[in-house]
């Protein structure tokens, strides 16, 4: 069993996955969640000092520059947060003997494959955001300390800006929507991702097996398009009066190109860490239940 007194440094604790990790990591040790004033990923010195002062057994980096279009306008900032900071974290983790768990993205692939991507497939980023995320992966791997890199995809939660929240907001304002149907991936609920990550971290802390170091894909099973996800969201939340029409990506102009197909094969992570295969549709159903429960508790409190 993990040492309940072990120190865990969680970065990005106000984000989608990070917020959920506060709860799921709590049974594994003392979770420290410094804010940006204490640890700013654009200030690499503050990153080094935070790790050195705490001396954690585990670092979980859930912080990132995630604005795909914004990265086209701020490439240096995106690189600082997504590539340089992970390198420094990996070096600092190595120096104090800590595990580093870091999140990456399905967008490191160019989307030209039409079968689920495995960890053996060569990345080929097609925008600034994905290039900086791939550079972060490579930097961590080059440092060579104990690390687990988790590629996730199409994240959603009740927090921050994400596709599911946007669809629910638009459904309340419109009776007809158009949604892209030629980009295919695997939607991931942040709550599920945090639970799976905690299971992985528990194993790392309990066994401290360097053979577990490496790159893994972490998503549910199945696949869909943004259009398919929108329809599933409206069905789950009772927006049956909203008409959703499929359109091509060419109908929407974006600063950054998106890959057309980024389904990840997560069988390696499931085998290595004994994780269950959870369909993306089941994650969405759990998310809906969590939202309604939270809303009900808020009403009850008045």
C-alpha positions in Angstrom: 0.0 0.0 0.0 1.2 3.6 -0.6 2.5 5.6 2.3 -0.4 7.8 3.4 2.1 10.4 4.6 3.8 10.7 1.2 3.9 14.1 -0.3 2.2 14.6 -3.6 2.6 17.8 -5.7 -0.4 18.5 -7.9 0.0 21.2 -10.5 -3.0 22.6 -12.4 -5.4 21.8 -9.5 -8.0 24.3 -10.7 -8.3 22.8 -14.2 -10.7 20.1 -15.4 -8.6 17.0 -14.5 -6.7 18.8 -11.8 -9.8 19.7 -9.8 -11.0 16.1 -9.9 -7.5 14.9 -8.9 -7.8 16.7 -5.6 -10.3 14.1 -4.5 -8.9 11.0 -6.2 -5.3 11.5 -5.0 -6.3 12.4 -1.4 -6.2 8.7 -0.1 -2.7 8.3 -1.5 -0.9 10.9 0.6 -0.7 14.6 1.4 -1.7 16.5 -1.7 -0.1 19.9 -2.1 -1.8 22.2 -4.6 0.2 25.4 -4.9 -1.4 28.2 -6.9 0.1 30.1 -9.8 1.5 32.7 -7.4 3.7 30.0 -5.9 4.4 27.9 -8.9 4.2 29.6 -12.3 5.0 27.3 -15.2 6.3 30.3 -17.2 8.8 30.9 -14.3 11.0 27.8 -14.5 12.9 28.8 -11.3 9.7 28.6 -9.3 9.0 25.1 -10.6 12.5 23.9 -9.6 12.2 25.5 -6.1 8.8 24.1 -5.4 9.9 20.5 -6.1 13.2 20.9 -4.2 11.5 22.4 -1.1 8.6 19.9 -1.0 10.6 16.8 -2.0 7.5 14.9 -3.1 7.3 11.2 -3.8 4.9 12.0 -6.7 4.4 15.0 -9.0 1.2 15.1 -11.1 1.3 17.8 -13.8 -2.3 18.6 -14.8 -1.3 22.1 -15.9 -1.0 23.0 -19.6 -1.6 25.7 -22.2 -4.7 24.1 -23.8 -6.0 26.9 -26.1 -5.4 25.3 -29.4 -6.2 28.4 -31.5 -4.6 30.7 -28.9 -1.3 28.9 -29.2 -1.0 30.0 -32.8 -0.8 33.6 -31.5 1.3 32.8 -28.4 3.7 30.1 -29.6 6.5 31.1 -27.1 4.1 31.0 -24.1 2.7 27.7 -25.2 6.2 26.3 -25.6 7.2 27.6 -22.2 4.3 25.9 -20.4 3.9 22.7 -22.5 7.5 21.9 -23.3 10.0 23.7 -21.2 8.2 23.4 -17.9 7.7 19.6 -18.2 11.5 19.3 -18.9 12.3 21.2 -15.7 9.7 19.1 -13.8 11.3 15.9 -15.1 14.7 17.1 -14.0 13.5 18.2 -10.6 11.6 14.9 -10.1 14.7 12.9 -11.0 16.8 14.9 -8.6 14.5 14.2 -5.6 13.6 10.7 -6.7 10.0 11.4 -7.4 7.6 9.9 -10.0 6.3 12.4 -12.6 2.9 11.9 -14.1 2.2 14.2 -17.0 -0.7 14.6 -19.4 -0.4 14.9 -23.1 -2.9 14.9 -26.0 -4.3 12.9 -28.9 -3.5 15.9 -31.1 0.2 14.9 -31.4 -1.0 12.8 -34.3 -1.9 14.2 -37.7 -5.1 12.3 -38.1 -4.4 10.5 -41.4 -4.6 7.0 -39.9 -8.0 5.4 -39.9 -7.4 2.9 -37.1 -6.8 3.7 -33.4 -3.4 5.1 -32.7 -1.1 3.1 -30.4 1.9 4.3 -28.5 4.2 2.9 -31.2 2.7 5.2 -33.9 4.9 8.1 -34.8 3.6 11.5 -33.8 3.2 14.2 -36.4 1.7 17.4 -34.9 0.0 19.8 -37.3 -0.4 22.9 -35.1 1.5 24.9 -32.5 -0.4 23.5 -29.5 0.2 19.9 -30.5 3.9 20.5 -31.4 4.5 22.0 -28.0 2.8 19.1 -26.3 4.9 16.6 -28.3 8.0 18.6 -27.4 7.0 18.2 -23.7 6.7 14.4 -24.1 10.1 14.2 -25.8 11.7 16.4 -23.1 10.5 14.2 -20.3 11.6 11.1 -22.1 15.1 12.6 -22.7 15.6 13.4 -19.0 15.1 9.7 -18.3 13.7 9.8 -14.8 10.8 7.8 -13.5 7.8 9.1 -15.4 4.4 8.2 -16.8 3.0 10.3 -19.7 -0.7 9.9 -20.3 -2.2 11.0 -23.6 -5.9 11.9 -23.2 -8.5 13.2 -25.6 -11.5 15.4 -25.9 -11.7 16.3 -22.2 -14.9 17.7 -20.6 -16.2 18.5 -17.1 -18.3 21.0 -15.3 -15.3 23.4 -15.2 -13.6 25.6 -17.7 -14.4 25.9 -21.4 -15.1 22.6 -23.1 -17.3 21.1 -25.8 -19.9 19.6 -23.6 -20.4 22.7 -21.6 -20.6 24.8 -24.8 -23.2 22.4 -26.3 -25.4 22.6 -23.1 -25.2 26.4 -23.1 -26.1 26.6 -26.8 -29.0 24.1 -26.3 -30.5 26.5 -23.8 -30.4 29.3 -26.3 -31.1 27.6 -29.7 -33.4 25.0 -31.2 -31.1 24.2 -34.2 -27.3 23.8 -34.2 -24.7 22.7 -36.7 -21.8 20.6 -35.4 -18.7 19.2 -37.2 -19.0 15.5 -38.2 -15.7 14.8 -39.8 -13.4 14.9 -36.8 -13.3 11.6 -34.9 -12.0 10.9 -31.4 -12.8 9.6 -27.9 -14.6 11.9 -25.5 -13.1 11.7 -21.9 -14.8 12.8 -18.7 -12.3 14.5 -16.4 -13.7 12.7 -13.4 -13.1 9.3 -15.0 -9.6 10.4 -16.0 -8.8 11.4 -12.5 -10.0 8.1 -11.1 -7.9 6.2 -13.6 -4.9 8.4 -12.9 -5.2 7.8 -9.1 -5.2 4.0 -9.8 -2.0 4.4 -11.8 -0.4 6.6 -9.1 -1.4 4.1 -6.4 0.5 1.4 -8.3 3.5 3.7 -8.8 3.8 4.6 -5.1 3.1 1.0 -3.9 5.6 -0.8 -6.2 8.0 1.9 -7.2 8.8 -0.2 -10.3 10.9 1.7 -12.8 9.7 -0.7 -15.5 6.3 1.1 -15.4 7.9 4.2 -16.7 6.7 5.2 -20.2 4.1 6.6 -22.5 0.5 5.4 -22.3 -2.8 6.3 -23.9 -5.6 6.9 -21.4 -9.1 7.1 -22.9 -12.3 5.2 -22.7 -13.4 2.8 -25.5 -15.4 3.5 -28.6 -15.3 6.6 -30.8 -17.5 9.3 -32.2 -17.5 12.7 -33.9 -18.2 16.0 -32.4 -21.7 15.7 -34.0 -22.2 12.3 -32.4 -21.1 13.7 -29.0 -23.4 16.6 -29.3 -26.4 14.3 -30.0 -25.4 12.0 -27.1 -25.1 15.0 -24.7 -28.6 16.3 -25.7 -30.1 12.8 -25.3 -28.5 12.5 -21.8 -29.6 15.9 -20.6 -33.1 15.8 -22.2 -32.6 18.4 -24.9 -34.7 16.5 -27.3 -36.2 19.6 -28.9 -32.8 20.7 -30.3 -32.1 19.8 -33.9 -28.4 19.0 -34.7 -27.2 19.1 -38.2 -23.8 17.6 -39.3 -21.4 19.8 -41.2 -17.8 19.5 -42.4 -14.8 21.1 -40.8 -14.5 23.4 -43.8 -17.7 25.2 -42.6 -15.8 26.5 -39.6 -12.6 28.6 -39.9 -10.1 28.2 -37.1 -6.7 29.6 -36.5 -5.2 26.1 -36.0 -5.9 23.0 -38.1 -7.4 20.0 -36.4 -6.5 16.4 -37.1 -9.4 14.4 -38.6 -9.0 11.2 -36.6 -7.3 10.8 -33.2 -8.8 7.7 -31.7 -6.4 6.3 -29.1 -5.9 2.6 -28.3 -5.6 2.5 -24.5 -5.1 -1.3 -24.2 -1.5 -0.9 -23.1 -2.5 1.2 -20.0 -5.3 -1.1 -19.2 -3.0 -4.1 -19.2 -0.1 -2.4 -17.3 -2.3 -0.9 -14.6 -5.2 -3.3 -14.5 -7.7 -0.6 -15.6 -11.2 -1.5 -16.7 -12.4 -0.7 -20.2 -15.0 2.0 -19.9 -17.0 3.2 -22.9 -17.1 6.9 -23.5 -20.9 6.7 -23.4 -20.8 5.3 -19.9 -18.5 8.1 -18.8 -21.0 10.6 -20.2 -23.8 8.9 -18.4 -21.9 9.2 -15.1 -21.1 12.8 -15.8 -24.8 13.6 -16.3 -25.6 11.8 -13.1 -22.9 13.8 -11.2 -24.1 17.1 -12.6 -27.7 16.4 -11.6 -26.7 15.3 -8.2 -24.6 18.4 -7.7 -27.4 20.6 -8.9 -29.9 18.9 -6.6 -27.7 19.4 -3.6 -27.2 23.1 -4.5 -31.0 23.6 -4.7 -31.5 21.7 -1.4 -29.0 24.0 0.3 -30.9 27.0 -1.0 
